């Protein structure tokens, strides 16, 4: 028997749940259907939000023949066959799943036929096409984002299923049970339907309660593909929560990464955060973080959560300073622009009879010019004063050294 999610897939655009920004009276998808027009499109968004469904419904509503191509598994020969079919048709659509994985030789084969209108393309991806899809393909398509479904959207569909499907409508499903399924599905309608079907088929009871759902599905459907945008979104949210000193949000995103079993990404990101975001405001936090990372790698997950959580809490609650990060970026930017100049003679390496001008005990050492002449007044280090940080003392010393140089 076909899975329930497949059997009840919408056949008409008005049956699609969610995506009200694209579907509905006066919206883009409806306008394409009403005007009998088709353009190459790329649908991008998380799993289970309707990318494949909308692509097929659109093609069928326009009465345009179409074929499916999976960029991860199908080869160049299959695409050649589809193009031959397209050349015999007035209109044709190739629906390419996982378009971000399209190999270069297949892209090269496809491009001229997109250019001359032999076929239209509907690409599907969970990744951000602005980064993951070849610009040559991307420039020939309109990019349409499909947004995560709301809990209300998913609940509406599940209740509709409970009233119409024979295997389900003969059972009484408590509202709390449906809510549990929705929570576990994490915005993925297909996952929610599969969870509902499995719950009903695996239970002999006439009533389906929340406890049965929780017992059967002890794990939610939350996953992170380490090569997907969702993975990088989580890492970004993790760092920005620490930077914003929201300790609870930081722990939440740490938990996501732990559940995804991504220890190495956590360790690398924490090391970066400790120097980039906290920096000189609390140098001890960097030492503690590197110690926690070493311990986490030694013990592995799940025990690694203990040193990692300690590090995250300290980093989130520490004062912040990006002065070191900003300073070196300014210096690197000058080098890349060719703003360099000649190194002063007295600090050049001269192994034979060096013009040694000073020693560490020289009281005038602060007055000498160490930068090239054309950069002598440049200031890369531009800290913001915060009296509650370790860096405050560094700033006072920095000001003192500058004053000595000026007086000298």
C-alpha positions as CSV (number, residue, x, y, z in Angstrom):
1,X,0.0,0.0,0.0
2,X,1.2,3.5,-0.8
3,X,2.0,5.7,2.2
4,X,-0.8,7.9,3.3
5,X,1.1,11.1,2.6
6,X,1.4,10.0,-1.1
7,X,-2.2,8.9,-1.4
8,X,-3.6,12.2,-0.2
9,X,-1.2,14.5,-2.0
10,X,-3.2,17.5,-3.4
11,X,-4.3,17.3,-7.0
12,X,-5.5,20.9,-7.2
13,X,-3.8,24.1,-6.2
14,X,-6.7,25.0,-3.8
15,X,-6.0,21.8,-1.8
16,X,-2.4,22.9,-1.0
17,X,-1.9,23.8,2.7
18,X,0.0,27.0,3.6
19,X,2.1,29.2,1.3
20,X,-0.6,31.9,1.3
21,X,2.1,34.4,0.0
22,X,2.2,32.4,-3.3
23,X,-1.2,30.7,-3.5
24,X,-4.6,32.3,-3.5
25,X,-6.6,34.8,-5.4
26,X,-4.2,37.3,-7.1
27,X,-1.1,35.4,-5.9
28,X,1.7,34.3,-8.3
29,X,0.9,30.6,-8.6
30,X,-2.8,31.2,-9.2
31,X,-1.9,34.0,-11.7
32,X,0.3,31.6,-13.7
33,X,-2.5,29.1,-13.9
34,X,-5.2,31.6,-14.8
35,X,-3.0,33.2,-17.5
36,X,-1.7,29.8,-18.7
37,X,1.8,31.0,-18.4
38,X,4.9,29.2,-17.3
39,X,8.4,30.3,-16.4
40,X,11.4,28.4,-15.0
41,X,11.2,28.5,-11.2
42,X,13.2,27.3,-8.2
43,X,11.2,26.5,-5.0
44,X,13.3,26.5,-1.9
45,X,12.4,25.8,1.7
46,X,12.5,23.2,4.5
47,X,11.3,19.6,4.0
48,X,7.6,18.9,4.0
49,X,6.3,22.3,3.0
50,X,5.0,21.4,-0.4
51,X,7.8,22.0,-2.9
52,X,7.2,18.9,-5.0
53,X,3.4,19.0,-4.6
54,X,3.1,22.6,-5.9
55,X,5.5,21.8,-8.8
56,X,3.4,18.9,-9.9
57,X,0.0,20.6,-9.3
58,X,1.2,23.6,-11.3
59,X,2.3,21.5,-14.2
60,X,-0.9,19.6,-14.2
61,X,-3.1,22.7,-13.9
62,X,-1.3,24.2,-17.0
63,X,-1.7,20.9,-18.8
64,X,2.0,20.7,-19.5
65,X,3.8,17.4,-19.7
66,X,6.5,17.0,-17.1
67,X,9.2,14.6,-15.9
68,X,11.1,14.3,-12.6
69,X,14.8,14.3,-12.4
70,X,16.8,13.8,-9.2
71,X,20.1,15.7,-9.3
72,X,21.6,13.4,-6.6
73,X,20.9,10.0,-8.3
74,X,20.0,10.5,-12.0
75,X,22.7,10.8,-14.7
76,X,23.4,12.7,-17.8
77,X,21.9,10.1,-20.1
78,X,18.5,10.4,-18.4
79,X,18.6,14.1,-18.9
80,X,19.4,13.6,-22.6
81,X,16.3,11.4,-22.9
82,X,14.1,14.1,-21.2
83,X,15.5,16.8,-23.5
84,X,14.6,14.7,-26.6
85,X,11.1,14.3,-25.2
86,X,11.0,18.1,-24.6
87,X,12.0,18.8,-28.2
88,X,9.0,16.8,-29.4
89,X,6.6,18.8,-27.2
90,X,5.2,22.3,-27.5
91,X,5.7,22.8,-23.8
92,X,7.6,20.7,-21.3
93,X,8.7,21.0,-17.7
94,X,11.6,19.1,-16.0
95,X,11.2,19.1,-12.2
96,X,14.7,18.7,-10.7
97,X,14.8,17.6,-7.1
98,X,17.9,18.6,-5.0
99,X,18.9,21.0,-7.8
100,X,21.8,22.2,-5.6
101,X,23.5,18.9,-6.3
102,X,23.3,19.2,-10.1
103,X,26.7,18.3,-11.5
104,X,28.5,20.6,-13.8
105,X,28.3,18.4,-16.9
106,X,24.5,18.1,-16.5
107,X,24.3,21.9,-16.0
108,X,26.2,22.5,-19.2
109,X,23.9,20.1,-21.0
110,X,20.7,21.7,-19.7
111,X,21.6,25.5,-20.0
112,X,21.1,26.0,-23.8
113,X,17.7,24.3,-23.7
114,X,16.6,26.5,-20.9
115,X,17.9,29.5,-22.9
116,X,16.0,28.7,-26.1
117,X,12.8,27.6,-24.3
118,X,12.9,23.9,-25.3
119,X,12.0,23.1,-21.7
120,X,11.1,24.9,-18.5
121,X,12.6,24.0,-15.2
122,X,11.2,23.7,-11.7
123,X,14.0,23.2,-9.3
124,X,13.5,22.0,-5.7
125,X,15.9,22.5,-2.9
126,X,16.1,22.7,0.9
127,X,19.2,24.9,0.5
128,X,19.4,28.7,-0.1
129,X,19.7,28.9,-3.9
130,X,21.5,32.2,-3.7
131,X,24.5,30.3,-2.4
132,X,24.0,26.7,-3.5
133,X,22.7,26.8,-7.1
134,X,25.0,27.6,-10.0
135,X,24.5,31.3,-11.0
136,X,24.0,30.4,-14.7
137,X,21.0,28.2,-13.7
138,X,19.8,30.6,-11.1
139,X,19.8,33.6,-13.4
140,X,17.4,31.8,-15.7
141,X,14.9,31.1,-13.0
142,X,12.5,32.9,-10.7
143,X,13.3,32.0,-7.0
144,X,10.3,31.4,-4.8
145,X,10.7,30.7,-1.1
146,X,8.3,28.2,0.5
147,X,7.9,29.0,4.2
148,X,7.5,26.6,7.1
149,X,4.0,25.5,7.8
150,X,2.3,26.9,10.9
151,X,1.0,24.5,13.6
152,X,-2.5,25.6,12.5
153,X,-1.9,24.7,8.9
154,X,-0.7,21.2,9.9
155,X,-3.6,20.7,12.4
156,X,-6.1,21.7,9.7
157,X,-4.8,19.0,7.4
158,X,-4.5,16.3,10.1
159,X,-8.1,16.9,11.2
160,X,-9.3,16.7,7.6
161,X,-7.5,13.4,7.2
162,X,-9.1,12.0,10.4
163,X,-12.5,12.7,8.9
164,X,-11.9,11.3,5.4
165,X,-9.5,8.4,5.6
166,X,-11.1,5.0,6.3
167,X,-8.2,3.6,8.4
168,X,-8.3,6.7,10.6
169,X,-11.9,7.9,10.8
170,X,-13.0,4.8,12.6
171,X,-10.8,5.7,15.5
172,X,-11.2,8.6,18.0
173,X,-8.0,10.7,18.1
174,X,-7.8,13.1,21.0
175,X,-6.9,16.7,20.3
176,X,-3.9,16.4,22.6
177,X,-2.6,13.5,20.6
178,X,-2.8,15.5,17.4
179,X,-1.0,18.4,19.1
180,X,1.8,16.0,20.1
181,X,2.2,14.8,16.5
182,X,2.4,18.4,15.3
183,X,5.0,19.2,17.9
184,X,7.1,16.2,16.9
185,X,6.8,17.0,13.2
186,X,8.6,20.3,13.6
187,X,6.8,22.1,10.8
188,X,7.0,19.2,8.3
189,X,3.5,18.2,7.1
190,X,4.7,15.0,5.4
191,X,6.3,13.9,8.7
192,X,3.2,14.8,10.6
193,X,1.0,12.7,8.2
194,X,3.5,9.7,8.5
195,X,3.4,10.0,12.3
196,X,-0.4,10.0,12.3
197,X,-0.5,7.0,10.0
198,X,2.0,5.0,12.1
199,X,0.3,5.8,15.3
200,X,-3.1,4.6,14.1
201,X,-1.8,1.5,12.3
202,X,0.3,0.4,15.4
203,X,-2.6,0.8,17.9
204,X,-5.4,-1.7,18.5
205,X,-7.3,0.8,20.7
206,X,-10.3,2.7,19.4
207,X,-9.1,5.8,21.1
208,X,-5.7,7.4,20.4
209,X,-4.4,9.4,23.3
210,X,-1.4,11.7,23.8
211,X,0.4,9.1,25.9
212,X,0.3,6.6,23.1
213,X,1.8,9.1,20.7
214,X,4.6,10.0,23.1
215,X,5.3,6.3,23.8
216,X,5.5,5.4,20.2
217,X,7.5,8.3,19.0
218,X,10.1,9.0,21.7
219,X,12.2,11.1,19.4
220,X,11.0,14.1,17.3
221,X,11.7,14.4,13.7
222,X,14.3,17.1,14.3
223,X,17.4,16.5,12.2
224,X,20.2,18.7,10.8
225,X,21.9,17.8,7.5
226,X,25.5,18.9,8.1
227,X,25.6,20.2,4.5
228,X,22.3,22.0,4.6
229,X,21.3,25.6,5.2
230,X,19.5,24.5,8.3
231,X,22.8,23.4,9.8
232,X,24.5,26.8,9.1
233,X,21.4,28.6,10.3
234,X,21.6,26.8,13.6
235,X,25.3,27.6,14.0
236,X,24.6,31.2,13.1
237,X,21.8,31.4,15.7
238,X,24.1,29.7,18.3
239,X,26.9,32.3,17.8
240,X,24.5,35.3,17.6
241,X,22.7,34.2,20.8
242,X,26.0,34.1,22.7
243,X,27.0,37.5,21.1
244,X,23.6,38.9,22.3
245,X,24.2,37.5,25.8
246,X,21.0,35.4,25.7
247,X,22.2,32.4,27.6
248,X,18.9,30.5,27.3
249,X,18.8,30.8,23.5
250,X,22.5,29.8,23.3
251,X,21.8,26.7,25.4
252,X,18.8,25.9,23.1
253,X,20.9,26.0,19.9
254,X,23.7,24.1,21.7
255,X,21.1,21.4,22.4
256,X,20.0,21.3,18.8
257,X,23.6,20.7,17.7
258,X,24.1,18.1,20.4
259,X,21.0,16.2,19.3
260,X,22.3,16.3,15.8
261,X,25.6,14.7,17.1
262,X,27.7,17.5,15.6
263,X,30.4,17.8,18.2
264,X,33.1,19.1,15.9
265,X,31.1,22.0,14.6
266,X,30.2,23.0,18.2
267,X,33.9,22.9,19.3
268,X,35.1,24.9,16.3
269,X,32.4,27.5,16.7
270,X,33.0,27.9,20.4
271,X,36.7,28.5,19.8
272,X,35.8,31.2,17.2
273,X,33.3,32.8,19.5
274,X,35.6,33.0,22.5
275,X,38.1,35.1,20.5
276,X,35.9,36.9,18.1
277,X,33.0,38.0,20.3
278,X,34.3,38.0,23.9
279,X,38.0,38.6,23.1
280,X,39.9,41.0,25.3
281,X,36.8,41.8,27.4
282,X,37.4,38.5,29.3
283,X,40.5,36.6,28.1
284,X,40.1,33.9,30.7
285,X,36.9,32.8,29.0
286,X,39.0,31.8,26.0
287,X,41.2,29.7,28.2
288,X,38.2,28.1,29.8
289,X,36.6,27.5,26.5
290,X,39.6,25.8,24.9
291,X,39.9,23.6,28.1
292,X,36.2,22.7,27.7
293,X,36.7,21.9,24.0
294,X,39.6,19.6,24.8
295,X,37.5,17.8,27.5
296,X,34.5,17.5,25.2
297,X,36.6,15.9,22.5
298,X,38.2,13.5,24.9
299,X,35.0,12.2,26.5
300,X,32.7,12.5,23.4
301,X,29.0,12.8,23.3
302,X,26.7,12.6,25.3
303,X,29.1,13.5,28.2
304,X,30.6,16.3,26.2
305,X,27.4,18.3,26.9
306,X,28.8,19.1,30.4
307,X,31.9,21.0,29.6
308,X,30.2,22.5,26.5
309,X,27.3,23.9,28.5
310,X,29.7,25.4,31.0
311,X,31.6,27.1,28.3
312,X,28.4,28.4,26.6
313,X,27.1,29.9,29.8
314,X,30.4,31.7,30.6
315,X,30.7,33.0,27.0
316,X,27.0,34.2,26.9
317,X,27.3,36.0,30.3
318,X,30.7,37.5,29.7
319,X,31.2,41.1,28.6
320,X,31.9,41.4,24.8
321,X,34.6,43.0,22.8
322,X,35.3,42.6,19.1
323,X,38.2,45.1,19.0
324,X,40.8,42.4,18.3
325,X,38.7,41.0,15.4
326,X,38.0,44.4,14.0
327,X,41.6,45.6,14.3
328,X,43.2,42.7,12.4
329,X,40.5,43.0,9.7
330,X,41.2,46.7,9.2
331,X,45.0,45.9,8.9
332,X,44.4,43.0,6.4
333,X,42.1,45.3,4.3
334,X,44.9,47.8,4.0
335,X,47.4,45.1,2.9
336,X,45.0,43.8,0.3
337,X,44.5,47.3,-1.1
338,X,48.3,47.7,-1.4
339,X,48.6,50.2,1.5
340,X,51.9,48.9,2.7
341,X,55.0,51.2,2.7
342,X,58.5,50.5,3.6
343,X,59.5,49.1,7.0
344,X,61.6,51.5,9.0
345,X,65.3,50.7,8.7
346,X,66.0,50.3,12.4
347,X,63.6,47.4,12.8
348,X,64.5,45.5,9.6
349,X,66.4,42.2,10.0
350,X,70.1,42.9,9.7
351,X,72.1,39.9,11.0
352,X,75.5,41.7,10.3
353,X,76.1,45.0,12.2
354,X,72.4,45.7,12.8
355,X,71.6,49.4,13.4
356,X,70.4,48.4,16.9
357,X,68.6,51.5,18.1
358,X,66.9,50.4,21.4
359,X,66.5,47.7,24.0
360,X,63.6,46.7,26.2
361,X,65.1,48.9,28.9
362,X,65.3,51.9,26.6
363,X,63.0,54.6,28.2
364,X,62.5,56.1,24.7
365,X,61.4,52.9,23.0
366,X,57.8,54.1,23.1
367,X,58.6,57.2,21.0
368,X,60.1,55.4,18.0
369,X,58.1,55.0,14.8
370,X,57.5,51.4,14.0
371,X,55.0,51.8,11.1
372,X,55.9,52.8,7.5
373,X,55.9,56.5,7.0
374,X,52.6,56.5,5.0
375,X,50.9,54.7,7.8
376,X,52.5,56.3,10.8
377,X,49.2,57.8,12.1
378,X,46.9,54.8,11.4
379,X,44.9,53.3,14.2
380,X,43.7,49.8,13.7
381,X,42.9,49.2,17.3
382,X,39.8,51.2,18.1
383,X,38.4,49.8,21.3
384,X,35.1,50.9,23.0
385,X,35.7,51.7,26.7
386,X,33.9,49.5,29.2
387,X,35.1,49.9,32.7
388,X,33.9,46.4,33.7
389,X,36.2,44.5,31.4
390,X,39.8,43.3,31.4
391,X,40.4,45.4,28.3
392,X,39.7,48.6,30.2
393,X,43.3,48.5,31.6
394,X,44.7,47.8,28.2
395,X,42.9,50.8,26.8
396,X,44.3,53.1,29.6
397,X,47.8,51.8,28.8
398,X,47.2,52.3,25.0
399,X,46.3,56.0,25.7
400,X,49.4,56.4,27.8
401,X,51.7,55.0,25.1
402,X,50.1,57.2,22.5
403,X,50.6,60.3,24.6
404,X,54.3,59.4,25.1
405,X,54.8,59.0,21.4
406,X,53.2,62.4,20.7
407,X,55.3,64.2,23.4
408,X,58.4,62.5,22.1
